[in-house]
Amino acid sequence: MRRALPFLAIALGLGLLGQPAASDPRDSFRRAIAATDRKDWAEAATLLRQALREQAEDTGEPVKIYGVRFVPYLPHLYLGLALEGLGDCPGALAEWEASERQGKMQRTAQLRLLREGRERCRAAARAPARVPAEGTAKAAPAEPPPASPPPAAAAPQDREGTLAEAKPQPVPPRNPEEAVGEPPAALPSPGSGPSQELRTAARALWNADYPAVIRLLGTSRPADRQSRATTHLLLAAARYGLYLRGGEGDAALLRAAAESVRECRRADPRLRPPARWFSPRFVEFFAATR
């Protein structure tokens, strides 16, 4: 059974934030990305149109989808992908043109999605129509490549970006579906719980302020094994979060995240990131790192 440190639960629980307003376009956009992940193109298109009614422009603002995954607010771009999935290439091309005209997506890794989607639609228009043989299923529309994260401070790009040399990006409000439950009624007595530094770093991680986690813990050298393991777990999650936010292009940051995982294991080989508090991608990364 996977083991999670009791005091880590307390530290993470301290960071719970309020829920976003029901009319927040980021909520519609967040659910649309989830529908896109499921290849539910009709649901994604409905939700993206709703997001556009609430915020009609592609702002490029990072929207937290879950855990350490962020996607820039580009509803026209993703509506184009949904329409392509529904077989409506003319509609998709119109949405991509609108997204390109607004100019926000050119600074994101999602520009590749637009170019590749446009090429697929143009190739489909050039291809001669083919009548499928009787009883043969019609081919499903091409699946758009997985979404990349939004740019951030000077850390990697995208939802978990380059390390924090540029201006810090605003942290999107927490998705209520990600809540880890209520914090405990009482904290452990002094000496038995996490240090104030770990509590502060855990709150920063929960708020997706990854540069703050690295500033707080990057030079920390806890004496006890449990605090050392937790320190490196939080550092690994923060560094991996910045790697994703930066568009998954910073190999040095990815290596640093992997080394933090190894340091965590050296301090406590049994410790694993609880899926209740960490994103699926980070849990997979942690398990795959040797």
Backbone torsions as a table, in degrees:
resi	resn	phi	psi	omega
1	MET	NA	136.0	-178.3
2	ARG	-66.7	141.3	-175.7
3	ARG	-107.3	133.0	175.3
4	ALA	-122.9	137.1	-178.7
5	LEU	-68.5	132.3	-178.2
6	PRO	-57.9	-41.1	-176.5
7	PHE	-72.4	-20.8	175.5
8	LEU	-66.9	-38.9	177.6
9	ALA	-59.9	-41.9	-179.8
10	ILE	-64.7	-45.3	-177.7
11	ALA	-62.5	-44.4	179.9
12	LEU	-67.3	-36.6	-179.0
13	GLY	-64.1	-23.6	-177.9
14	LEU	-67.8	-17.5	-171.9
15	GLY	-93.8	10.5	-176.4
16	LEU	-61.6	135.7	-179.3
17	LEU	-114.9	171.9	178.8
18	GLY	-71.4	166.3	-179.0
19	GLN	-85.5	149.6	177.1
20	PRO	-70.3	155.0	179.3
21	ALA	-65.2	150.3	-176.2
22	ALA	-62.9	-28.9	-177.3
23	SER	-88.2	3.4	-178.0
24	ASP	-65.9	121.1	-179.4
25	PRO	-61.7	-23.3	178.9
26	ARG	-64.8	-29.4	178.8
27	ASP	-68.1	-44.5	176.6
28	SER	-62.7	-41.8	-179.4
29	PHE	-65.2	-42.8	179.6
30	ARG	-58.9	-45.1	-180.0
31	ARG	-69.1	-30.7	177.3
32	ALA	-66.8	-39.5	178.3
33	ILE	-64.8	-39.6	176.7
34	ALA	-61.4	-40.8	178.0
35	ALA	-66.2	-37.2	177.0
36	THR	-63.1	-41.9	177.5
37	ASP	-58.4	-33.7	-179.8
38	ARG	-85.2	-1.6	-175.4
39	LYS	63.4	27.3	175.6
40	ASP	-89.4	79.6	-171.2
41	TRP	-64.1	-37.9	-178.8
42	ALA	-64.2	-46.2	179.0
43	GLU	-63.9	-42.0	179.5
44	ALA	-61.1	-44.1	-179.1
45	ALA	-63.2	-42.1	178.7
46	THR	-60.9	-46.2	-177.9
47	LEU	-68.8	-36.6	179.1
48	LEU	-69.0	-37.0	175.5
49	ARG	-65.1	-36.7	176.2
50	GLN	-64.1	-43.7	177.5
51	ALA	-60.2	-39.7	179.9
52	LEU	-68.1	-29.7	175.2
53	ARG	-67.5	-32.1	-178.0
54	GLU	-86.0	-32.4	177.2
55	GLN	-149.0	103.8	-167.2
56	ALA	-80.4	-7.6	-176.5
57	GLU	-112.2	149.5	171.1
58	ASP	-76.0	105.2	-177.0
59	THR	-87.6	-22.5	-175.3
60	GLY	76.3	3.4	-179.8
61	GLU	-65.5	133.6	178.5
62	PRO	-64.0	128.4	177.6
63	VAL	-114.5	126.2	-179.0
64	LYS	-74.7	124.4	178.8
65	ILE	-92.7	-47.6	171.5
66	TYR	-169.8	155.7	173.5
67	GLY	43.1	-117.9	-178.8
68	VAL	-102.4	16.9	179.7
69	ARG	-99.2	120.6	175.8
70	PHE	-121.3	148.3	176.2
71	VAL	-133.8	133.6	179.1
72	PRO	-66.2	144.3	-179.3
73	TYR	-71.9	95.8	-179.8
74	LEU	-133.6	67.0	-174.2
75	PRO	-62.5	-33.9	178.7
76	HIS	-63.9	-42.3	179.6
77	LEU	-60.9	-49.3	-175.5
78	TYR	-74.2	-27.4	173.5
79	LEU	-65.7	-37.5	175.8
80	GLY	-60.3	-42.4	178.1
81	LEU	-63.9	-39.8	179.3
82	ALA	-65.2	-43.0	179.7
83	LEU	-65.4	-37.9	174.9
84	GLU	-59.9	-43.2	178.5
85	GLY	-61.8	-28.3	178.1
86	LEU	-86.9	0.2	178.7
87	GLY	86.5	11.1	-179.3
88	ASP	-101.8	76.7	-178.5
89	CYS	-65.8	-39.4	176.9
90	PRO	-58.4	-42.2	177.3
91	GLY	-65.3	-39.7	179.0
92	ALA	-62.3	-45.4	-179.2
93	LEU	-62.5	-36.3	178.7
94	ALA	-65.9	-41.9	179.0
95	GLU	-66.3	-40.2	179.7
96	TRP	-66.4	-36.2	177.1
97	GLU	-63.9	-40.9	178.7
98	ALA	-63.8	-42.1	179.1
99	SER	-63.8	-43.1	-179.4
100	GLU	-65.8	-37.5	-178.8
101	ARG	-64.3	-34.2	-178.0
102	GLN	-75.4	-18.3	167.4
103	GLY	80.7	-0.1	-177.0
104	LYS	-81.6	-33.0	-172.7
105	MET	-77.1	-14.8	179.6
106	GLN	-62.8	-22.9	-178.7
107	ARG	-95.0	11.8	-178.1
108	THR	-120.8	163.9	176.8
109	ALA	-68.8	-13.8	-178.8
110	GLN	-71.3	-11.1	177.1
111	LEU	-56.8	-34.7	177.7
112	ARG	-61.9	-38.2	180.0
113	LEU	-62.4	-42.1	-179.7
114	LEU	-63.8	-47.7	-176.7
115	ARG	-63.1	-42.5	-179.1
116	GLU	-68.9	-40.2	178.2
117	GLY	-64.1	-42.4	178.8
118	ARG	-62.1	-40.9	179.8
119	GLU	-65.6	-38.6	177.9
120	ARG	-61.9	-44.4	-178.6
121	CYS	-66.4	-40.2	178.8
122	ARG	-66.5	-38.8	177.6
123	ALA	-64.2	-39.2	179.2
124	ALA	-64.7	-36.5	179.6
125	ALA	-69.2	-32.4	-179.8
126	ARG	-77.8	-26.9	-175.5
127	ALA	-69.7	139.7	177.0
128	PRO	-66.5	143.1	179.7
129	ALA	-64.8	137.9	179.8
130	ARG	-123.4	131.0	178.2
131	VAL	-88.0	119.6	-179.8
132	PRO	-65.0	147.1	176.6
133	ALA	-61.6	151.3	-178.6
134	GLU	-57.4	131.9	178.7
135	GLY	85.8	-3.1	-180.0
136	THR	-91.4	132.2	-178.9
137	ALA	-70.2	144.3	177.2
138	LYS	-72.5	137.3	-178.1
139	ALA	-63.1	141.7	178.6
140	ALA	-73.4	151.6	178.6
141	PRO	-62.2	150.2	-178.4
142	ALA	-58.9	138.3	179.4
143	GLU	-82.7	128.5	178.8
144	PRO	-67.5	149.6	179.5
145	PRO	-60.8	156.7	-178.1
146	PRO	-59.8	144.6	-178.3
147	ALA	-68.9	142.1	176.1
148	SER	-98.8	160.4	-176.8
149	PRO	-78.1	166.0	-178.6
150	PRO	-81.7	156.5	179.8
151	PRO	-68.2	154.9	179.5
152	ALA	-138.9	-163.6	178.9
153	ALA	-48.9	-168.3	-174.3
154	ALA	-75.7	39.2	174.3
155	ALA	-100.1	-166.4	179.3
156	PRO	-48.9	-171.3	178.4
157	GLN	-94.9	-166.0	170.0
158	ASP	60.0	-154.7	-170.2
159	ARG	-68.9	-13.1	-177.7
160	GLU	-132.9	48.8	-156.9
161	GLY	-66.0	-172.0	-176.7
162	THR	-50.7	159.2	-167.9
163	LEU	-61.3	-143.6	-175.8
164	ALA	-122.5	65.1	175.0
165	GLU	-102.5	-29.4	178.1
166	ALA	-81.3	-175.4	179.6
167	LYS	-65.3	137.5	178.4
168	PRO	-65.3	139.8	177.5
169	GLN	-83.2	149.0	176.2
170	PRO	-63.4	141.9	-178.9
171	VAL	-87.6	122.1	-179.9
172	PRO	-64.9	150.6	178.0
173	PRO	-63.3	151.7	-176.9
174	ARG	-70.0	137.2	174.8
175	ASN	-71.0	123.9	-178.9
176	PRO	-58.7	-24.1	-179.8
177	GLU	-70.9	-12.6	-179.1
178	GLU	-93.4	-6.0	-173.9
179	ALA	-53.3	142.2	-177.4
180	VAL	-99.8	9.1	-178.9
181	GLY	104.8	173.0	-177.8
182	GLU	-76.3	146.7	176.2
183	PRO	-66.8	155.4	-178.9
184	PRO	-62.7	154.2	-177.4
185	ALA	-66.1	-35.6	-177.9
186	ALA	-136.2	149.0	177.6
187	LEU	-90.6	159.7	178.3
188	PRO	-63.2	161.1	178.5
189	SER	-68.1	157.1	-178.5
190	PRO	-52.3	136.9	178.6
191	GLY	95.1	-22.2	-177.9
192	SER	-103.0	-10.9	-177.0
193	GLY	-113.1	-175.3	-178.5
194	PRO	-70.6	155.0	176.6
195	SER	-69.3	163.7	177.5
196	GLN	-61.0	-34.9	178.6
197	GLU	-61.5	-44.0	179.0
198	LEU	-67.6	-38.4	178.4
199	ARG	-61.7	-45.6	-179.3
200	THR	-64.6	-41.0	179.4
201	ALA	-66.2	-39.5	178.9
202	ALA	-63.5	-40.1	177.4
203	ARG	-63.5	-41.7	179.4
204	ALA	-63.2	-40.9	178.5
205	LEU	-63.7	-43.0	180.0
206	TRP	-61.4	-32.2	179.2
207	ASN	-88.8	6.9	179.8
208	ALA	63.4	27.1	175.6
209	ASP	-94.7	74.2	-173.0
210	TYR	-65.5	-39.2	176.9
211	PRO	-58.6	-36.0	179.6
212	ALA	-64.7	-38.5	178.3
213	VAL	-60.1	-43.3	-178.1
214	ILE	-69.1	-38.5	176.7
215	ARG	-62.9	-40.3	-177.2
216	LEU	-72.2	-40.3	-169.5
217	LEU	-113.5	-7.4	-173.4
218	GLY	-58.4	-31.4	179.6
219	THR	-111.8	9.6	-178.1
220	SER	-72.9	139.0	178.1
221	ARG	-132.8	73.7	-178.1
222	PRO	-61.0	145.1	-178.4
223	ALA	-79.5	-37.8	-175.2
224	ASP	-86.8	150.5	-172.6
225	ARG	-63.2	-42.3	-177.6
226	GLN	-65.5	-44.2	179.0
227	SER	-65.5	-36.0	179.2
228	ARG	-65.1	-44.3	179.5
229	ALA	-62.6	-43.3	-179.3
230	THR	-67.6	-39.3	177.4
231	THR	-56.3	-47.5	-177.6
232	HIS	-73.5	-28.7	174.9
233	LEU	-64.3	-46.3	179.6
234	LEU	-66.1	-39.0	177.2
235	LEU	-63.7	-41.8	179.1
236	ALA	-61.0	-44.7	-179.5
237	ALA	-64.4	-41.1	-179.8
238	ALA	-66.2	-44.3	-178.2
239	ARG	-67.5	-39.1	178.3
240	TYR	-68.5	-36.3	176.2
241	GLY	-61.0	-42.8	177.7
242	LEU	-66.4	-36.9	177.7
243	TYR	-60.1	-45.3	179.0
244	LEU	-67.3	-43.7	-178.2
245	ARG	-62.3	-28.7	-178.9
246	GLY	-85.9	7.7	177.5
247	GLY	90.0	13.6	175.4
248	GLU	61.4	33.9	-178.8
249	GLY	-112.1	-5.8	-176.2
250	ASP	-95.7	95.3	-176.6
251	ALA	-64.4	-34.2	-179.4
252	ALA	-65.2	-38.9	179.5
253	LEU	-68.7	-37.7	177.6
254	LEU	-64.6	-40.7	177.3
255	ARG	-64.1	-38.2	178.2
256	ALA	-64.4	-40.1	177.5
257	ALA	-63.6	-42.4	179.7
258	ALA	-64.4	-39.0	179.0
259	GLU	-66.4	-35.6	175.9
260	SER	-64.0	-38.0	176.0
261	VAL	-61.1	-45.0	-179.3
262	ARG	-64.7	-38.7	177.6
263	GLU	-64.8	-38.0	177.0
264	CYS	-61.4	-44.5	-179.6
265	ARG	-66.6	-37.1	179.1
266	ARG	-63.5	-36.8	179.8
267	ALA	-74.4	-36.5	179.5
268	ASP	-153.2	96.1	-177.0
269	PRO	-60.5	-19.6	-176.8
270	ARG	-89.5	-13.8	-175.2
271	LEU	-71.8	133.8	175.5
272	ARG	-131.9	148.9	176.7
273	PRO	-70.2	118.4	-179.8
274	PRO	-62.8	129.7	-179.3
275	ALA	-61.9	-19.4	-179.7
276	ARG	-69.2	-26.7	-175.6
277	TRP	-114.0	-17.9	-176.3
278	PHE	-116.5	154.0	-176.9
279	SER	-69.6	154.6	178.3
280	PRO	-57.1	-37.5	-178.3
281	ARG	-66.4	-40.5	179.4
282	PHE	-69.4	-39.5	178.1
283	VAL	-59.3	-42.1	177.9
284	GLU	-65.7	-43.2	179.5
285	PHE	-61.0	-44.6	179.7
286	PHE	-59.9	-46.0	-178.1
287	ALA	-65.9	-32.7	-175.6
288	ALA	-83.6	-16.1	-175.6
289	THR	-80.8	130.3	179.4
290	ARG	-123.3	NA	NA
